[in-house]
Amino acid sequence: MGTTSRPIVQTMGFPVSGARVAPCSMDSTLSDTTLGIDFGTSNSAMAVRQGNGPARLLRLEGEAVTLPTALFFNAEDQRTHFGRDAIAHYLAGTEGRLMRSLKSLLGSALLQDQTAVHHRMVSYQDIISLFLQMLARTAQEALGGMPGRVVMGRPVHFVDGDAQRDRQAEEALRQAALDAGFVNVSFQPEPIAAALDYEQRIPAEALVLVVDIGGGTSDFTVVRLGPDRAGRADRSADILATTGVHVGGTDFDRRLSLELLMPLLGLRHQGPTGREVPSRVFFDLATWHLIQWLYAPKALRDVQGLRTGYADTRLHDRLMTVLRERLGHRMANTVEQAKIAASLQNAPATMDLGWIEAGLGSEVTSEGLERHLAGLLDQVVACAQACLREADVAAPQLQAIYLTGGSSALRPLGHALQRAFPQTPQVVGDLFGGVASGLAVSP
């Protein structure tokens, strides 16, 4: 079932397929080559720079230079799939387990928890390393050897307000990269990397607010850029401030799911006694990296026990169908695609849930996006404004707001930034590849 698999190699003891991998030696090191890795919550990208040349993005899946940060552990043939191939196998109904949003676990106590994968117990950090090893082999195949230097992107804060956990998160990601076969691994904040990419294309010096809205975080940098500054080895004086908040595209999806889909399963439903059905199951079901826990036997028993709290048991039937048939990730994907369509088309996008119950569905409208996401976008804009205050820069001094990260394309975000910075033009960069390119040219 699903898509056609590519040749299989052994990765961390697991047979893998669905990615551009090759079973070649990792002994050859290219000392003059820098590899930039944007390991994202939702999507990942890699760019390479050889010597002082320009950065170029690497193809990761077919002709695509971006790859969904997703793994699918195929229970039918015990193979591991990555990216679009992973999602395709899951949506095609192949028996197995889909994992996304793994970056969200960095800095969390869950990172070292173990889970069963292909009849083995492995930690979630090991699973991150498995994904990075696939990237390592893809880079090796493209370059003819392993890069001598690797610069990985990181959010301004992996964990808000906890410096120790933030350091632990970076160290865990470094160790996962080393375990995957990379060497000489360093880090660069993602909005700074985006700024370095933007700098390659501007003709004159500019004071810029870089806005990087990814799947898990929103990060900001106020930075001085320009052709005369680009060649400097030390750019610390040009970076006036950085800020970040743990709000991103997956949070937008979660909010839309809670507002538009979870009520169809019982969220805010009042039972016979007038009390609402407990809400935790719906919050977990709307959160990518928590969905899988709801499929465990104990979780299913607990949710089954909620039935007496429903006045309309059809809602409970739907909830149990989603959990028993493991449709949670499909619901999450449906919300994500509808969000993108409604934003790009500025028109309603239908969410057909007929695979849960005939005729069931909902829709995302442009007005709904603005209304449901207003609170989250307020947090994002407040963080951007805080970045300007830390930099001691007034909004009229900015020459541009540079947008990068996949969630930066969200129309309500552009509207919110325009209201906050009405005099500053917005420049849309390479939303999915810009950070990787900037990492590759990092000094």
Number of C-alpha atoms within 10 A of each C-alpha: 11 14 14 10 15 13 14 17 16 14 19 15 10 17 17 26 23 24 25 19 25 16 13 13 12 15 9 13 17 16 13 12 21 25 31 33 27 28 25 26 22 23 21 22 26 31 27 28 23 18 12 11 10 13 23 19 20 22 18 23 18 11 8 11 17 22 24 22 25 23 26 27 25 21 15 10 12 15 20 29 27 27 23 20 24 27 24 17 25 25 15 11 13 18 16 19 19 23 21 22 20 22 24 22 18 23 23 16 9 13 20 15 12 15 13 9 18 19 9 10 12 15 16 20 22 19 20 25 25 24 24 23 22 24 26 25 25 22 24 22 17 16 16 15 20 27 26 17 22 22 25 26 25 25 27 23 24 26 22 14 10 11 12 10 18 20 14 16 22 21 14 19 23 20 17 21 24 16 17 22 18 24 16 13 17 14 19 20 19 32 35 28 30 30 30 24 24 25 21 17 10 12 11 11 14 17 19 21 29 27 29 30 29 26 25 23 28 29 31 33 30 29 25 20 23 19 15 10 15 16 11 10 9 10 15 9 8 13 16 18 18 24 20 25 23 20 19 25 23 24 19 23 25 23 22 23 22 20 14 19 25 23 14 19 19 27 21 16 20 16 18 12 9 11 12 16 21 15 14 10 19 22 16 17 26 26 21 23 19 17 23 18 13 21 18 11 10 11 14 15 12 12 16 14 10 13 19 13 20 20 18 15 15 15 19 22 16 17 24 19 17 22 19 15 11 20 21 24 24 16 22 21 15 18 27 19 15 22 26 18 19 22 22 13 12 14 13 18 20 18 20 17 16 10 14 18 14 9 10 14 16 15 16 22 19 19 13 17 22 17 11 17 17 16 11 16 21 15 15 26 21 14 19 26 21 17 22 21 14 13 16 12 16 11 17 11 12 20 17 18 21 22 27 28 29 20 24 24 18 19 18 19 23 15 14 17 21 16 11 16 19 13 14 18 13 19 12 15 19 16 18 22 26 27 35 33 31 31 34 30 26 21 14
